[in-house]
Amino acid sequence: MDKLRSAPAWSALDKLAPLVKRYHMRDMFDKDPERANKYTLKAAGLTLDYSKNRVTEEVLTSLFELAEQRNVKQKIVDMFSGQPINTTEGRAVLHTALRNFSDKPIYVDGENVMPDVNNTLKSVKLFTEKVHSGEHKGYTGKPIKTVVSIGIGGSFLGPKIVSESLKPYWVDGIKTYFVANVDGCHIQDVLAQVDAEQTLFVMSSKSFSTQETLQNTLTAKAWFLEQGPEQKDIAKHFVAVSSNVKAAVDFGMAKENVFPMGDWVGGRYSLWSAIGLPISLTIGYDHFEALLKGAYDMDCHFQEAPFENNMPVIMAMLGVWYRNFMGAQSHALLPYYHYLRGFPAYVQQLDMESNGKSTTLDGRTVDYGTGPIIWGSEGTNGQHSFYQLIHQSNLPIPVDFLFPLKVPNQNDTHHNMLASNCFGQAQALMQGKTFEECLEDLSGSSLSEPEKLSLAAHKTMPGNHPSNMLLFEEVTPHSLGALIALYEHKVLVQGCIWGLNSFDQWGVELGKVLGNDVFDMIEGEMSLDSVDASTAKLIKHFINNQ
């Protein structure tokens, strides 16, 4: 039997699940008037109400026991102390060191990494201030007004989503664009909107050889030189976040404008590093530092709080409950704030790239569910789209609602309507509407009895759909940092429960390798004999139609 399935708490949860499936949350609230208070906690400026979940005290106790039995505490210690928990690549996982404000040293292979972390932050701060003050000028002496951030994966999505989420904090006079897709339409659309004399390109690639990122940067360079500058002017308009300093300098960048990052920072966890340079340029360094401090506060809570009062652990274990015992295959994130509209996509990458795996740390193939499908979109838009499926299908879909209590310069009526929709949807998912209630609503209509019965059946909603409500006073750099760290730690806990390495991505790597091979075949530098007949046919069809 698999180690996870043989855990005593797993067996207990297996027995509890059929019983809990018979309970309705309406009855749970009726029986316990204090349920909402008992199942609400605060941490790092966030408030979590998890009372609308299909759990009992016995279920929660068993979930926390499962976390104990799967050594979650030790996994937390190992990550924060720099142990090589990314076992398949032999690396530490230390995105938390990038926001470590404790002054405590953190060692990797016997070396304290904090001096390098702090020096990089100083470099980011200095460069940001030079751009914003106008000290760093373009080749014609004009100040920088536009930033084009070029990356892929986490080096693109993290800075983009954070910058979008913090639009009220944008620095006046700076406009930032984000490019990732190797589809030439993307980079060409951006280049058509910018002025070469006042544009700064930030290229983010640890190796300086990531295919999509390098090609987009080369395209930007060619466009830049076509506008009239000389090769020497590249240094004023192109900077890099990369460990390959030589390649960046050979490209034409100034050595002092190449910002390093350690190999113990994974792409989807990298926004806290120099990868966050575009964030700093967009919102200012002080606000970027506040983002880091928000994450640090959540880090402290995660390390110190007991499981029953630990926000990331609670959210993680509820996810395990639904994924492994209640039949859920997906999890929806529903932010009720326009600027957080991209957050579901950020968590989608974070979660699915981390725990979308079926092989355990000891090489076994799992026989239980692991990472769920993460999806969602903003607020009331979704209510006129996919909420129908959540309300009335027979698919169990846990939901996280995200809502800021205040929005600067927001019309009260707009925000009150937004709040009423958010809270009302959570209520509707929980309580539903019975057949009898629907029939009663139709009692005064002119419909015949058979018609009333039929229509009431269509209007019936079972309810009992679980949700978490995450509240923050407002979306600030600090609260956003805490929110992102919350989901990072949730992923760590779930990966530990399922026995996975949450920090490699071999599926992604395979796609890169094969994509490079196909590119060589299209360019005529590699034979088609090494691929399957379908792929070879597609390549030929593409070539013949150029």
N, C-alpha and C positions, 0 to 999 in steps of 0.2 A: 504494500500500500504506500502511496505517496506520503512524504513527510507531512505535508500540509493537511491532507485528509485524515492523517492519524493523530493530529493534535486534538486533545480532549475538548477544547473549546469549539473546534470545527464540528465535532460530533454533536455537541450540545446545540449548536446553531442549526444543524441539520434537522434535529428533532423539533426545535422551536418553530421553524419556518412554516410547516403545514398548519400549525395552530394560529400563528399570527396572520396567515393569509385569510383566515376566517373573520378576523377582527376588522372593524371599520374605524377610521380615525375619528369620525363623529362621536362614536361611543367612548373612545379614549378621552376626548375632551370633556364629555358629559360626566364621566366617572372621576375625573381629576381636574378640578377648577384651577389648580396650580401648575398644570402641565406647561403652559406657555412660559411661566417664570422659571420653572425647573430646567427647561431645555433652551435657555438663552444664556449666552456668555459674551464677554467683551475681551478683545485683545488687540493691542497695537493700533487702537483707534477704530477698529471694526467691531460690529455687533453681529452675532450669528444667532438667529432664531431657528432652531432645528426641531421645533415641537411638531411640525406637520410632517413627521416621518412615521412610517409604519414599524415602530419599534416600541418595545416595553422595557421596563427596568431590567428584566431578565435578559433580554436580547442585548441591551447595551453592556451589561456586565460581562456577558459571554464574548462580545466583540472586543472589549478591552482586555479580557483574559487571552484572547487569541493574539492580540498585539504583544502581550507579554510573552506568550509561548513561542512567538516567531521572532523574538529578540529585537523588537523595534527600537528599544532603548539603546541597545548596543550599536545598532546601525546608525542612529542619530549621532552618538558619540564618535563613531568611526568617521563619519562624513566630516563633522566639524573639526576633527583633529588631524585631518589630512591623510587618513589611511587610504590605500589604493582600492577603494570599493568598486571602481570600474575594472573588474577583474579581467575581462577579455582583452583589455588594452593596457593593463598594468598601470593605471593612472589614478591619482587622487581626484576627488570631485569637490572643488573648492570655490564654487561661485560665492559661497558665504564669506570667504576671506576677502572678497572684493568690496564688501560692505561691513567689514569688521571695525567697529569704532571702540573696541574694548581696550586697545593698546596691548592686548595679549599676543604673544608670538604664535604663529601657526607654521608648523614644519612640514615640509615635503622632502623626503629622502635626506633628512637631517639638516635641511636648510630653511631658515625662517623666510617665508615668502612676503611678509608684510612690508619690508623696506621697498621691494620692487612694486608692490601694489600701491603704496603711498606715493612713490615717485611718479608712477604712471598717472595717478589722479592729479598730482601737481602739474604734470605736463598738459593734461587735458584742460585743467583750469587756466593755465597760462595761455595756451593757444586760444581757448574760448574768449578770454579777455582781450587778447590782441585783435581777434576778428571783430568783436563787438565795439571796441574802442576806435577801430579804424587804423590801428597801428599796422596790422597785416593788410596790405593792399594788393590789388591786382596789378597786372603788368603795365597798365596805363596810369597807375596811381590812384585809381578809384577804389573806394571801400567795397568789401564783399557784401552783397545783398542777397545772394542766393546760394543755397547749399544743395548739392545733389549727392545723396548717399547711395552708393552702389554696393550691394551685397546679395546674399541668397540665404534662405533658411532663417536661422535665428539671428544672423547678422543683419538681416533685412527686416524681419517681422518684429523683433523686439523694439528696435528704435522707432519703427514706423508706428506701431500700435501705441507705444508710450507717448510719442509726440502728438498723435491724434487725440489721445485721451486727455492731454493737458493743454488743449488749445487756448484756454484762458490765460495761460502762462507764457505764450509765445513772445519772444523778444520783438519789439517793434523794429521793422525794417529788415527782418530776416525771413525769407521764405524757403522752406525745405521741401525737396522732392525725394522720393524713395524709388529706386529702380532695382528690380530683381530678375524679372522674366527675361530669358535670352531671346524671346520673340522681339525682333528689331523694332516692332511698333512701339514698344514701351519706351525705350531709350530715345527713339526719334521724336516721340510726342513731347518728352521732357525737354530735349534739346531745342525744340522749336519755341519753347516758352522762356528761354533764359538768354542772358547777355554774357558773352564770353568774358568781357572785361570785369564783370562783377560776380562771377560764379566760382565757387569752390567745390571741387569733387572730392568726396571721401570714399576711398575704396577699401572695403573690409573683406580681407581674406587672409586667414592665418598663414597659409602657404604661399600666397600671392599667385596661385595657379588654379584656383577654383574656376572651372570652365566658363560658367555663365558670367561670373563676376569679372573675370579677366577680359572676356570678349566685350562686355558692355563698357569696361574702362578703356579698352583700346579704341572702341568706337567713339567714345567721348573725347579721347585724346586726338584722334584724327579730325573730328569736327572742330575741336578747339584750335588746332594748328591751321585749319582752313580759314579761320576767321582773321588771320593775320599775325598772331604771335609767333615767336621763334621757340626753338626747342628749350632754350634756357628759361623761358617763361613758365614752363611746366611746373617748376618748383613752387611758384606762387599760387597755383590754382589746383594742384593735385596733392593730396596727403593720403596716407594709408594707415590702416590698423592691421598689422601683420607681424609675424615673427621672422619673415624673410626680408631683412633690411637690405641685403645686397640687390635683390630683384627690384625692390622699390626704388632704390637709388639709380639702378641701371635704367629704369623707366623714365627717370628725370626728376624724381621727388627729392626734396631736401632730407638729409639723414635725420635732422632734429624733428622733422614732421612725420616720422614713422613711429607709430605708437604700438608697443609690443603687448602681447597677451600670452599667458602661460598655457601649456598643453593640458593643464588640469582644469581648463574651463571649456565645457561643451558648448556648441553653437547655440542651442536653445536655452542655455543658461547664461549667455554672454553679455546681455545688455548692461550688466553692472560693471563690465570691464571697459577698456578703451573702445570697444564696439559701441558704447554709449556716447561717443564723441558727437554724433549728429544730434542726440538728445540735448547734450550740453549746449551745443550751438543754437538749438531751436528755443530752449526755455531758459538758458542761462545756467552757469555752473552752480550757483547757490541752490537752485531748484533741483538740479541733477543730484546734488549732495543730499537734499531732503528726500529724494526718491530712495537713495541708498540707506538713509537712516530709517525710513519706514520699513524697509526690508529687514534691517538689523533688529528693529524692535520685534518684528514677528519671529526672527531667528531666536531671540532671547526667550520669548514666550514658548516657542516650540521645544527648546532645550530644557526649560525649567518647569513647565506646568505638568501636573499629573495627567495621565491619559484622559480621565473623566472630565477634565477642565481644559483640555488642549485642543484648540480649534482645528489645526491641521489633522490631528489624529482622529478627532470626531468625524470630520468630513470624509476622511479616508476610509474609516471603518464603516460608516454608513454606505459608502460606495461599494465596499466589499460585500456587505449584507445584500444589497440589491443585485449586484452582478452575480454572486455565487449562490444565493439562496432564494431570491425572489424573481429570478428570470429576466432581469434587465440586461439588454445588450447595448444600450446607449445612454447618454447623459446630456441634458440640454442646459446651456447657459443663456440666460435671458436678461441682459442689462437694460434697465430702464433709464438710460441716459445716452443721448445721441453720440457724444464723444467717446463713449465706451463701446461703440458698435463693433469695433474690430476685436474686442477682447475675446469673444468665443474662438476666433481663428487662432489667436495667440495660445490659448489653453489647449486647443485642438492639437497643435504641433507639440507643445510641451508634454501633453499626456500621451498621445497616440504614438509619438516617436520614442517615448520613454518605455511605455509598458505594452506596446503592441507587439508582444513576443510570445512564443510558445515553448521556449526552452529554458529550463531553470539553471541556476548558477552551477549546479552539479551535473549538468548535461542531460537531464531527463526531459522528455516531452510531456507537457502538462496534460492533465485530463480534467481541467476545470477552466472556467472563464478567467481571462486576464483583462488587459486594458479595454475599456468600453469605447464605443464610437462617441466622440465629443462633437457637438454641433450646437447651433443656436444663432440668434440674431437679436437686433435691438427691439425692445419694448413693444409698443402698440402695433408696430408693423407686423410682427409675428402673429399677433392676435387675429389678424385677418388672413392668415396663411396656415401655418402648421399647427397652431394651438388646437384646431379641430381634432386632429389625430390624437393629441395628448389627452384631450377631454373624453373622447368617446371610443377610441379604438381599444382593443384588448391587449395592447402592448404596454408593459410597465416601463415608464420613462421618468426617472427621477429628474428634478429640475432645480437649478440654482437661480434664484432671482437676485439681481444686484441693483441697489437703489441708493442714490445720494439724497439725504434729507434736505440739503440746501443746494441751490445752484446760483452762483453769482449772477446778478443782473437778469434773473429769470422772472418773467411775469408770473405772479402768484397763481392766477387761474390755470395757466399752462401746467405749472408744477403740481398743483392740487389735482388736476385731471390725471397727470402721469401717476401720482401716488395712488389715486383711487383705482386706476387700472391695474397697477402692479399688485396691490394688496387684494383687490377683488379677484384677480386671476388665481392667486395663491389660495384664497378662500374657496373659489369654485372648484379648483382641482382637488382640494381636500374633501369638501362636503358633498359635491355633486348635487344631483336633484333626482329624487326617487320617482318611480312610476306614479305612485299615489299623489305626490305633489304636482306632477305634471297634469294628471287627470283632474285634480282639483282646480287648477288654473283654467281648464277648459270647460268647467261646469256651467258657466253662464253663456257659452257660445251657442250658435245655431247648428252646430254639427250634430249628426246623428250619433247614437251611442257607439256603433262600430267604428265610425270615423274618429270619435274622441279616443277610443282605445288604441286605434292604430297610430294616431298622431302623438299620443302620450308616450307610446313605446319609442318613437323616433326622438322625442325630446328628452328622454331619460338619460341621465349621465351618472355613471356609477360612483364618481368621486373616488376617494381613497388613493389619489395620486400624490406621491410624496414630493415635498419641496423643502429647500433651505431658503431662508431670506437673509441675505447679507446686506447690512446697512452701514453707511459711513456718513459722517456729518456732511462732508462734501468731497468731491474728487479733487484732492490736492496731490502734489508730488509724494508727500509722506504716506497718505492713505493708499495711493496706487502702488507704491513700493511694498507696503504691507500686504496688499491684495495679491500681487504677483507672487510674493514669497509664500503666502498661504497655499496657493495652488502648487508651487514647486514642492513644498514639504508634503502635501497630500500625495503627490506622485511618488515621492520617496517611500512613504509608509506603505502604500499599496504595492509597490514593487517588492518591498521587503516581505509582506504577507504572501505574495504569490511566488516568492523565491526567484525573482528576476534581476538581471542587471539592467537597471533603468537608465544607464548612461552610455550605452553604445548604440549603434544604428546600422547594423550590417546590411539590412534591407536597402537602406539609402545608398550605402557604399556600392552594393552590387549594381544598382541602377546607374550610378556614375560610371563604373567600369564599362558596362555594356554600352552605355551611351557614347563613351569615348571610342569604343571599337566600331560602332555603327558610323560615327562621324568619319573615322578613317576609311571605312568602306565607301561612303558617299564621296569622299575626296579622292578615291582611287588609290589609296595607300595601303589597302588591306583587301585580301580576297574575300569574296562572298561565300566561299566554300565552307567557312567555319561556322556559319549560322544556319538555322533551320530554314526550311523551304518558304515558310510564310514571311519571315523577316527579309529573306533575300528577295522575294517577289515585291515586297513593299519598297525596298531600297531601289530596285530596278524601276519600279513604277514612278518613284519620286524623281530619279535621275532622268528618265525619259521624258518627263513633263516639265523640265526646267527650261 
